[in-house]
Amino acid sequence: MESQDNRSLLDTLREVAGLPDYMRANATNNVVAEWRRRSPLVEEVVNGNATFEDAVSALVEENSRLRFLRNNSCNSSHFEEVAKETDQKLDGIMPLTGWSWKPRSMTLLDLREPVSVVRQLLWSLKFNVGTGLGTMLVMLALASYFIDPKLFADYWYWAIGIGVGFGLLLATGQLLIGYPGYLAERRQLADTTKRRAQFLDSMLKPQQA
């Protein structure tokens, strides 16, 4: 299912909602008529047999339960099935993603992505310890090259110890501070997704009359 302008139903109806009253009803009818041919879910919603809020409820509920050190949400085979089913139902209708904006960077959040504190810890250790160790060894190698050739031979073990220790410190901070923040952003995105679905339901409700 591919829109002519690649916009989702949500984006299109948001534009329609901003039109003057005398244009809005006709524009909504045209958009919904097109999407009824393209999406079984839209057809069901218009016929009063489903709602968009119900369609995303299971995925939203899983993400809303995310808490630090609680491993019963978003990391099971049931969750994977829910994520796949929701993705198929909502294909092209509305996004299940959002952006996490941080200083000088942004990260894509996806409600369908499994969550595991163990996997996050292992990734954080691998990245931070590797980065810390590599940085210290490179710095010592440069100092040995430009200052004293004996520095690397005499202090390589210190570089390894400091690099690993610094990496562990960064990984711990990332897990204790960054990871809970990530879970909070996933919960916020779940709430945003629920409100998106409610907006779509409100726009299609007049079509059921």
C-alpha positions in Angstrom: 0.0 0.0 0.0 1.7 3.2 -1.2 0.2 6.6 -1.2 0.6 8.9 -4.1 2.4 11.4 -2.0 3.7 8.8 0.6 1.9 10.6 3.4 0.2 8.6 6.1 -3.5 8.8 6.8 -2.7 10.6 10.0 -0.7 13.4 8.2 -3.4 13.8 5.6 -6.2 14.1 8.1 -4.2 16.5 10.2 -4.0 18.8 7.1 -7.8 18.3 6.5 -8.5 19.2 10.1 -7.0 22.6 9.5 -9.2 23.4 6.6 -12.2 25.8 6.9 -15.4 24.2 8.0 -17.1 24.4 4.6 -14.2 22.4 3.0 -13.4 20.0 5.8 -16.4 17.5 5.4 -15.9 17.0 1.7 -12.1 16.7 2.0 -12.5 14.1 4.8 -15.0 12.1 2.7 -12.5 12.0 -0.2 -9.6 11.0 1.9 -11.6 8.3 3.7 -13.0 6.9 0.5 -9.5 6.5 -0.9 -8.2 4.8 2.3 -11.2 2.4 2.5 -10.0 0.9 -0.7 -6.4 0.6 0.5 -6.7 -0.5 4.2 -9.0 -3.2 5.6 -8.7 -1.5 9.0 -10.0 1.8 7.7 -13.0 -0.1 6.2 -13.6 -1.8 9.5 -13.5 1.5 11.5 -15.9 3.2 9.1 -18.3 0.3 9.4 -18.1 0.6 13.2 -16.5 -2.8 13.6 -13.2 -1.5 15.0 -11.4 1.5 16.2 -7.8 2.7 15.7 -7.4 3.0 19.5 -8.3 -0.7 19.9 -5.9 -1.5 17.1 -2.9 0.0 18.9 -4.0 -0.8 22.5 -2.0 -4.0 23.0 1.2 -2.4 21.7 0.6 0.8 23.7 -0.1 -1.2 26.9 3.1 -3.2 26.5 5.2 0.0 26.2 3.3 1.8 28.9 4.4 -0.9 31.4 8.1 -0.4 30.7 10.0 0.2 34.0 13.7 -0.1 34.9 14.6 -3.6 36.0 11.2 -5.0 35.2 11.6 -7.5 32.5 8.0 -8.5 31.7 7.3 -5.9 29.0 8.4 -5.7 25.4 10.7 -8.6 25.5 8.6 -11.7 24.9 7.4 -13.7 21.9 4.0 -12.4 22.7 5.3 -8.9 22.3 6.9 -9.7 19.0 3.6 -11.0 17.7 1.7 -7.9 18.9 4.3 -5.6 17.3 4.1 -7.5 14.0 0.3 -7.6 14.0 0.0 -3.9 14.9 2.5 -2.9 12.2 0.5 -4.8 9.6 -2.8 -3.3 10.6 -1.5 0.3 10.8 0.6 0.0 7.6 0.6 3.5 6.1 -2.1 4.8 8.5 0.0 6.2 11.3 3.6 5.9 12.6 4.6 3.7 15.5 7.8 5.7 15.9 9.0 9.0 17.2 12.2 11.0 17.8 14.2 11.5 21.0 15.8 14.9 20.8 19.0 15.3 22.8 21.7 18.0 22.6 23.5 17.7 19.2 21.8 14.4 18.4 18.4 12.7 17.9 17.5 9.0 18.2 14.6 7.1 16.6 12.2 5.5 19.1 10.2 2.5 17.9 7.4 1.0 19.9 7.9 -2.3 18.0 11.5 -2.7 19.2 12.1 -5.4 21.9 13.5 -4.1 25.2 16.0 -5.9 27.4 18.1 -4.5 30.2 20.6 -7.3 29.8 21.0 -6.6 26.1 21.3 -2.9 26.8 24.0 -3.5 29.5 26.0 -5.8 27.2 25.9 -3.3 24.4 26.8 -0.4 26.7 29.7 -2.4 28.2 31.0 -3.4 24.8 30.8 0.2 23.4 32.0 2.1 26.4 34.8 -0.2 27.5 36.0 -0.6 23.9 35.9 3.2 23.4 37.7 3.9 26.7 40.3 1.3 26.2 41.0 2.3 22.6 41.2 6.0 23.5 43.7 5.4 26.3 45.9 3.2 24.2 46.0 5.6 21.3 46.8 8.5 23.7 49.7 6.5 25.2 50.9 5.5 21.8 51.0 9.1 20.7 52.7 10.2 23.8 55.3 7.4 23.3 55.9 8.5 19.7 56.2 12.2 20.3 57.6 12.3 23.9 59.4 9.2 25.0 59.5 5.8 23.2 59.6 4.0 26.6 56.2 5.3 27.8 54.2 2.7 26.0 56.3 -0.2 27.2 56.3 1.1 30.8 52.7 2.2 31.2 50.6 0.1 28.8 48.9 -1.8 31.7 48.0 1.6 33.3 46.4 2.6 30.0 44.4 -0.6 29.9 43.3 -0.3 33.5 42.3 3.3 33.2 40.5 2.7 29.9 38.5 -0.2 31.2 37.7 1.6 34.4 36.5 4.7 32.5 34.5 2.5 30.2 32.8 0.8 33.1 32.0 4.1 34.7 30.4 5.4 31.5 28.5 2.1 31.1 27.2 2.3 34.6 26.1 5.9 34.2 24.4 5.1 30.9 22.5 2.2 32.4 21.4 4.0 35.6 20.6 7.4 34.0 20.3 7.0 30.2 18.3 3.7 30.2 15.5 4.8 32.5 15.2 8.0 30.4 14.9 5.8 27.3 12.1 3.8 28.9 10.3 7.0 29.9 10.5 8.3 26.3 9.0 5.0 25.1 6.1 5.4 27.6 5.6 8.9 26.4 5.6 7.8 22.7 3.0 5.1 23.7 0.8 7.8 25.1 1.3 9.9 21.9 0.4 6.9 19.8 -2.8 6.4 21.7 -3.7 10.1 21.2 -2.9 9.8 17.5 -5.3 6.8 17.2 -8.0 8.7 19.1 -7.7 11.6 16.7 -8.1 9.3 13.7 -11.2 7.8 15.3 -12.7 11.2 15.9 -12.1 12.1 12.2 -13.7 8.9 10.9 -16.6 8.8 13.3 -18.8 11.1 11.1 -18.3 8.6 8.3 -20.2 6.0 10.3 -23.4 8.0 10.3 
